[in-house]
Amino acid sequence: MTEAAVTEGPSYDDAVKEFLNYIRDYRSFSGLTVRAYGTDMRMLRAFLEKRLGRVPPPSEITREMIVQFGVSLRKPAPLTLRRKYACISSFFGFLQDMGYAQANPARRLPLPRVSEYVPVYLSEEMAQKLIAAADTPWTKAAVVLLLSTGIRRSEAVGVTLDDIDLEQRQLLIRGKGDKERVVPLTDQVVEAIQTYC
Protein backbone atom coordinates (compact mmCIF):
# COMPACT_ATOMS: atom_id res chain seq x y z
CA MET A 1 0.00 0.00 0.00
CA THR A 2 1.45 3.40 -0.94
CA GLU A 3 1.44 6.42 1.33
CA ALA A 4 -1.09 8.07 -0.93
CA ALA A 5 -3.47 5.17 -0.36
CA VAL A 6 -3.52 5.77 3.41
CA THR A 7 -6.19 8.22 4.48
CA GLU A 8 -5.72 10.49 7.46
CA GLY A 9 -6.66 8.33 10.36
CA PRO A 10 -9.15 8.91 13.15
CA SER A 11 -8.29 9.80 16.73
CA TYR A 12 -7.40 6.97 19.10
CA ASP A 13 -10.84 6.99 20.74
CA ASP A 14 -12.70 7.07 17.42
CA ALA A 15 -10.52 4.30 16.00
CA VAL A 16 -11.11 2.08 19.05
CA LYS A 17 -14.86 2.68 18.88
CA GLU A 18 -14.90 1.76 15.20
CA PHE A 19 -12.77 -1.34 15.88
CA LEU A 20 -15.01 -2.59 18.69
CA ASN A 21 -18.12 -2.07 16.54
CA TYR A 22 -16.39 -4.01 13.75
CA ILE A 23 -15.51 -7.04 15.87
CA ARG A 24 -18.96 -7.07 17.49
CA ASP A 25 -21.18 -6.44 14.45
CA TYR A 26 -19.16 -7.72 11.50
CA ARG A 27 -16.91 -10.39 13.01
CA SER A 28 -19.57 -11.52 15.55
CA PHE A 29 -17.15 -11.74 18.47
CA SER A 30 -18.80 -12.66 21.76
CA GLY A 31 -19.81 -9.93 24.19
CA LEU A 32 -17.12 -11.11 26.62
CA THR A 33 -14.40 -10.83 23.98
CA VAL A 34 -15.56 -7.36 22.91
CA ARG A 35 -15.50 -6.20 26.54
CA ALA A 36 -12.04 -7.71 27.08
CA TYR A 37 -10.71 -6.00 23.95
CA GLY A 38 -12.27 -2.72 25.07
CA THR A 39 -10.51 -3.04 28.43
CA ASP A 40 -7.18 -3.78 26.73
CA MET A 41 -7.49 -0.73 24.50
CA ARG A 42 -8.41 1.50 27.48
CA MET A 43 -5.34 0.22 29.35
CA LEU A 44 -3.11 1.05 26.36
CA ARG A 45 -4.74 4.50 26.17
CA ALA A 46 -4.07 5.18 29.86
CA PHE A 47 -0.44 4.08 29.48
CA LEU A 48 0.13 6.32 26.47
CA GLU A 49 -1.55 9.31 28.10
CA LYS A 50 0.55 8.91 31.25
CA ARG A 51 3.76 8.43 29.29
CA LEU A 52 3.27 11.13 26.65
CA GLY A 53 0.95 13.53 28.44
CA ARG A 54 -1.60 13.09 25.66
CA VAL A 55 -3.35 10.34 23.70
CA PRO A 56 -1.66 10.07 20.31
CA PRO A 57 -3.54 9.05 17.19
CA PRO A 58 -2.90 5.42 16.18
CA SER A 59 -0.57 6.59 13.38
CA GLU A 60 1.91 7.81 16.04
CA ILE A 61 1.93 4.63 18.12
CA THR A 62 5.19 2.74 17.67
CA ARG A 63 6.29 -0.83 18.27
CA GLU A 64 8.51 0.42 21.11
CA MET A 65 5.50 2.02 22.84
CA ILE A 66 3.53 -1.23 22.67
CA VAL A 67 6.42 -3.27 24.10
CA GLN A 68 6.84 -0.67 26.87
CA PHE A 69 3.12 -1.00 27.60
CA GLY A 70 3.56 -4.76 28.02
CA VAL A 71 6.59 -4.27 30.27
CA SER A 72 4.67 -1.71 32.36
CA LEU A 73 1.99 -4.21 33.33
CA ARG A 74 2.47 -5.70 36.76
CA LYS A 75 3.54 -9.26 36.10
CA PRO A 76 0.57 -10.35 34.01
CA ALA A 77 0.25 -14.06 33.30
CA PRO A 78 1.98 -14.86 29.97
CA LEU A 79 -1.34 -15.82 28.38
CA THR A 80 -2.88 -12.52 29.51
CA LEU A 81 -0.10 -10.48 27.91
CA ARG A 82 -0.31 -12.58 24.75
CA ARG A 83 -4.04 -11.83 24.56
CA LYS A 84 -3.46 -8.11 25.04
CA TYR A 85 -0.84 -8.09 22.28
CA ALA A 86 -3.19 -10.09 20.02
CA CYS A 87 -5.91 -7.51 20.65
CA ILE A 88 -3.59 -4.60 19.79
CA SER A 89 -2.36 -6.42 16.68
CA SER A 90 -5.96 -7.01 15.58
CA PHE A 91 -6.68 -3.32 16.15
CA PHE A 92 -3.83 -2.24 13.88
CA GLY A 93 -4.72 -4.92 11.33
CA PHE A 94 -8.20 -3.43 11.23
CA LEU A 95 -6.74 0.06 10.73
CA GLN A 96 -4.65 -1.27 7.83
CA ASP A 97 -7.72 -2.83 6.24
CA MET A 98 -9.58 0.48 6.58
CA GLY A 99 -6.70 2.40 4.99
CA TYR A 100 -5.89 4.29 8.21
CA ALA A 101 -2.45 2.73 8.74
CA GLN A 102 0.40 1.46 6.57
CA ALA A 103 1.93 -0.90 9.09
CA ASN A 104 1.06 -2.96 12.14
CA PRO A 105 3.50 -2.06 14.95
CA ALA A 106 2.12 -4.89 17.09
CA ARG A 107 2.92 -7.59 14.54
CA ARG A 108 5.26 -10.33 15.78
CA LEU A 109 6.01 -8.80 19.15
CA PRO A 110 8.33 -10.71 21.50
CA LEU A 111 6.00 -12.89 23.56
CA PRO A 112 6.58 -14.27 27.06
CA ARG A 113 7.02 -17.99 27.35
CA VAL A 114 3.99 -19.96 28.47
CA SER A 115 4.85 -22.71 30.92
CA GLU A 116 3.18 -26.08 30.56
CA TYR A 117 0.69 -26.82 33.28
CA VAL A 118 -1.08 -29.95 34.39
CA PRO A 119 -4.83 -29.60 33.97
CA VAL A 120 -6.91 -29.90 37.12
CA TYR A 121 -9.62 -32.54 37.03
CA LEU A 122 -12.01 -34.24 39.41
CA SER A 123 -11.54 -37.82 40.48
CA GLU A 124 -14.44 -40.21 39.86
CA GLU A 125 -15.27 -40.11 43.58
CA MET A 126 -15.30 -36.29 43.66
CA ALA A 127 -17.47 -36.15 40.54
CA GLN A 128 -20.00 -38.56 42.08
CA LYS A 129 -20.09 -36.48 45.29
CA LEU A 130 -20.75 -33.36 43.22
CA ILE A 131 -23.62 -35.06 41.39
CA ALA A 132 -25.05 -36.36 44.68
CA ALA A 133 -24.97 -32.83 46.11
CA ALA A 134 -27.25 -31.51 43.33
CA ASP A 135 -30.47 -30.55 45.10
CA THR A 136 -32.85 -30.28 42.12
CA PRO A 137 -33.32 -32.22 38.87
CA TRP A 138 -32.22 -29.10 36.92
CA THR A 139 -29.00 -28.74 38.93
CA LYS A 140 -28.24 -32.45 38.56
CA ALA A 141 -28.81 -32.30 34.79
CA ALA A 142 -26.52 -29.25 34.53
CA VAL A 143 -23.75 -30.84 36.64
CA VAL A 144 -23.88 -34.16 34.77
CA LEU A 145 -23.89 -32.31 31.44
CA LEU A 146 -20.81 -30.28 32.37
CA LEU A 147 -18.93 -33.27 33.78
CA SER A 148 -19.76 -35.61 30.90
CA THR A 149 -19.26 -33.34 27.91
CA GLY A 150 -16.51 -30.93 28.97
CA ILE A 151 -18.38 -27.98 27.46
CA ARG A 152 -17.67 -24.48 28.78
CA ARG A 153 -19.88 -22.91 31.43
CA SER A 154 -20.79 -20.14 28.98
CA GLU A 155 -21.87 -22.79 26.46
CA ALA A 156 -23.93 -24.68 29.04
CA VAL A 157 -25.80 -21.50 29.97
CA GLY A 158 -26.89 -21.10 26.34
CA VAL A 159 -28.29 -24.65 25.99
CA THR A 160 -32.04 -24.91 25.39
CA LEU A 161 -34.23 -28.00 25.13
CA ASP A 162 -34.35 -27.44 21.35
CA ASP A 163 -30.58 -28.04 21.23
CA ILE A 164 -30.95 -31.52 22.76
CA ASP A 165 -31.75 -34.60 20.70
CA LEU A 166 -32.28 -37.42 23.20
CA GLU A 167 -33.08 -40.00 20.48
CA GLN A 168 -29.81 -39.39 18.68
CA ARG A 169 -28.10 -38.77 22.03
CA GLN A 170 -26.48 -35.53 20.94
CA LEU A 171 -26.35 -31.87 21.83
CA LEU A 172 -25.90 -28.86 19.55
CA ILE A 173 -23.46 -26.35 21.06
CA ARG A 174 -22.98 -22.79 19.88
CA GLY A 175 -19.50 -21.78 20.91
CA LYS A 176 -17.28 -18.77 20.41
CA GLY A 177 -18.05 -16.74 17.32
CA ASP A 178 -21.36 -18.59 16.90
CA LYS A 179 -19.51 -21.71 15.74
CA GLU A 180 -21.66 -24.81 16.08
CA ARG A 181 -20.62 -28.33 16.96
CA VAL A 182 -22.40 -31.52 17.98
CA VAL A 183 -21.48 -33.17 21.28
CA PRO A 184 -22.44 -36.79 22.04
CA LEU A 185 -24.41 -37.44 25.24
CA THR A 186 -23.76 -40.30 27.64
CA ASP A 187 -26.50 -42.48 29.12
CA GLN A 188 -26.10 -40.64 32.44
CA VAL A 189 -26.68 -37.25 30.80
CA VAL A 190 -29.72 -38.51 28.89
CA GLU A 191 -31.19 -39.98 32.09
CA ALA A 192 -30.58 -36.74 34.04
CA ILE A 193 -32.19 -34.63 31.32
CA GLN A 194 -35.19 -36.97 31.08
CA THR A 195 -35.65 -36.76 34.85
CA TYR A 196 -35.51 -32.97 34.66
CA CYS A 197 -38.03 -32.86 31.81
C-alpha positions as CSV (number, residue, x, y, z in Angstrom):
1,M,0.0,0.0,0.0
2,T,1.5,3.4,-0.9
3,E,1.4,6.4,1.3
4,A,-1.1,8.1,-0.9
5,A,-3.5,5.2,-0.4
6,V,-3.5,5.8,3.4
7,T,-6.2,8.2,4.5
8,E,-5.7,10.5,7.5
9,G,-6.7,8.3,10.4
10,P,-9.1,8.9,13.1
11,S,-8.3,9.8,16.7
12,Y,-7.4,7.0,19.1
13,D,-10.8,7.0,20.7
14,D,-12.7,7.1,17.4
15,A,-10.5,4.3,16.0
16,V,-11.1,2.1,19.1
17,K,-14.9,2.7,18.9
18,E,-14.9,1.8,15.2
19,F,-12.8,-1.3,15.9
20,L,-15.0,-2.6,18.7
21,N,-18.1,-2.1,16.5
22,Y,-16.4,-4.0,13.8
23,I,-15.5,-7.0,15.9
24,R,-19.0,-7.1,17.5
25,D,-21.2,-6.4,14.5
26,Y,-19.2,-7.7,11.5
27,R,-16.9,-10.4,13.0
28,S,-19.6,-11.5,15.5
29,F,-17.2,-11.7,18.5
30,S,-18.8,-12.7,21.8
31,G,-19.8,-9.9,24.2
32,L,-17.1,-11.1,26.6
33,T,-14.4,-10.8,24.0
34,V,-15.6,-7.4,22.9
35,R,-15.5,-6.2,26.5
36,A,-12.0,-7.7,27.1
37,Y,-10.7,-6.0,23.9
38,G,-12.3,-2.7,25.1
39,T,-10.5,-3.0,28.4
40,D,-7.2,-3.8,26.7
41,M,-7.5,-0.7,24.5
42,R,-8.4,1.5,27.5
43,M,-5.3,0.2,29.3
44,L,-3.1,1.1,26.4
45,R,-4.7,4.5,26.2
46,A,-4.1,5.2,29.9
47,F,-0.4,4.1,29.5
48,L,0.1,6.3,26.5
49,E,-1.6,9.3,28.1
50,K,0.5,8.9,31.2
51,R,3.8,8.4,29.3
52,L,3.3,11.1,26.6
53,G,0.9,13.5,28.4
54,R,-1.6,13.1,25.7
55,V,-3.3,10.3,23.7
56,P,-1.7,10.1,20.3
57,P,-3.5,9.1,17.2
58,P,-2.9,5.4,16.2
59,S,-0.6,6.6,13.4
60,E,1.9,7.8,16.0
61,I,1.9,4.6,18.1
62,T,5.2,2.7,17.7
63,R,6.3,-0.8,18.3
64,E,8.5,0.4,21.1
65,M,5.5,2.0,22.8
66,I,3.5,-1.2,22.7
67,V,6.4,-3.3,24.1
68,Q,6.8,-0.7,26.9
69,F,3.1,-1.0,27.6
70,G,3.6,-4.8,28.0
71,V,6.6,-4.3,30.3
72,S,4.7,-1.7,32.4
73,L,2.0,-4.2,33.3
74,R,2.5,-5.7,36.8
75,K,3.5,-9.3,36.1
76,P,0.6,-10.3,34.0
77,A,0.3,-14.1,33.3
78,P,2.0,-14.9,30.0
79,L,-1.3,-15.8,28.4
80,T,-2.9,-12.5,29.5
81,L,-0.1,-10.5,27.9
82,R,-0.3,-12.6,24.7
83,R,-4.0,-11.8,24.6
84,K,-3.5,-8.1,25.0
85,Y,-0.8,-8.1,22.3
86,A,-3.2,-10.1,20.0
87,C,-5.9,-7.5,20.6
88,I,-3.6,-4.6,19.8
89,S,-2.4,-6.4,16.7
90,S,-6.0,-7.0,15.6
91,F,-6.7,-3.3,16.1
92,F,-3.8,-2.2,13.9
93,G,-4.7,-4.9,11.3
94,F,-8.2,-3.4,11.2
95,L,-6.7,0.1,10.7
96,Q,-4.7,-1.3,7.8
97,D,-7.7,-2.8,6.2
98,M,-9.6,0.5,6.6
99,G,-6.7,2.4,5.0
100,Y,-5.9,4.3,8.2
101,A,-2.4,2.7,8.7
102,Q,0.4,1.5,6.6
103,A,1.9,-0.9,9.1
104,N,1.1,-3.0,12.1
105,P,3.5,-2.1,14.9
106,A,2.1,-4.9,17.1
107,R,2.9,-7.6,14.5
108,R,5.3,-10.3,15.8
109,L,6.0,-8.8,19.2
110,P,8.3,-10.7,21.5
111,L,6.0,-12.9,23.6
112,P,6.6,-14.3,27.1
113,R,7.0,-18.0,27.3
114,V,4.0,-20.0,28.5
115,S,4.8,-22.7,30.9
116,E,3.2,-26.1,30.6
117,Y,0.7,-26.8,33.3
118,V,-1.1,-30.0,34.4
119,P,-4.8,-29.6,34.0
120,V,-6.9,-29.9,37.1
121,Y,-9.6,-32.5,37.0
122,L,-12.0,-34.2,39.4
123,S,-11.5,-37.8,40.5
124,E,-14.4,-40.2,39.9
125,E,-15.3,-40.1,43.6
126,M,-15.3,-36.3,43.7
127,A,-17.5,-36.2,40.5
128,Q,-20.0,-38.6,42.1
129,K,-20.1,-36.5,45.3
130,L,-20.7,-33.4,43.2
131,I,-23.6,-35.1,41.4
132,A,-25.1,-36.4,44.7
133,A,-25.0,-32.8,46.1
134,A,-27.3,-31.5,43.3
135,D,-30.5,-30.5,45.1
136,T,-32.9,-30.3,42.1
137,P,-33.3,-32.2,38.9
138,W,-32.2,-29.1,36.9
139,T,-29.0,-28.7,38.9
140,K,-28.2,-32.5,38.6
141,A,-28.8,-32.3,34.8
142,A,-26.5,-29.3,34.5
143,V,-23.8,-30.8,36.6
144,V,-23.9,-34.2,34.8
145,L,-23.9,-32.3,31.4
146,L,-20.8,-30.3,32.4
147,L,-18.9,-33.3,33.8
148,S,-19.8,-35.6,30.9
149,T,-19.3,-33.3,27.9
150,G,-16.5,-30.9,29.0
151,I,-18.4,-28.0,27.5
152,R,-17.7,-24.5,28.8
153,R,-19.9,-22.9,31.4
154,S,-20.8,-20.1,29.0
155,E,-21.9,-22.8,26.5
156,A,-23.9,-24.7,29.0
157,V,-25.8,-21.5,30.0
158,G,-26.9,-21.1,26.3
159,V,-28.3,-24.6,26.0
160,T,-32.0,-24.9,25.4
161,L,-34.2,-28.0,25.1
162,D,-34.4,-27.4,21.3
163,D,-30.6,-28.0,21.2
164,I,-30.9,-31.5,22.8
165,D,-31.7,-34.6,20.7
166,L,-32.3,-37.4,23.2
167,E,-33.1,-40.0,20.5
168,Q,-29.8,-39.4,18.7
169,R,-28.1,-38.8,22.0
170,Q,-26.5,-35.5,20.9
171,L,-26.4,-31.9,21.8
172,L,-25.9,-28.9,19.5
173,I,-23.5,-26.4,21.1
174,R,-23.0,-22.8,19.9
175,G,-19.5,-21.8,20.9
176,K,-17.3,-18.8,20.4
177,G,-18.0,-16.7,17.3
178,D,-21.4,-18.6,16.9
179,K,-19.5,-21.7,15.7
180,E,-21.7,-24.8,16.1
181,R,-20.6,-28.3,17.0
182,V,-22.4,-31.5,18.0
183,V,-21.5,-33.2,21.3
184,P,-22.4,-36.8,22.0
185,L,-24.4,-37.4,25.2
186,T,-23.8,-40.3,27.6
187,D,-26.5,-42.5,29.1
188,Q,-26.1,-40.6,32.4
189,V,-26.7,-37.2,30.8
190,V,-29.7,-38.5,28.9
191,E,-31.2,-40.0,32.1
192,A,-30.6,-36.7,34.0
193,I,-32.2,-34.6,31.3
194,Q,-35.2,-37.0,31.1
195,T,-35.6,-36.8,34.8
196,Y,-35.5,-33.0,34.7
197,C,-38.0,-32.9,31.8
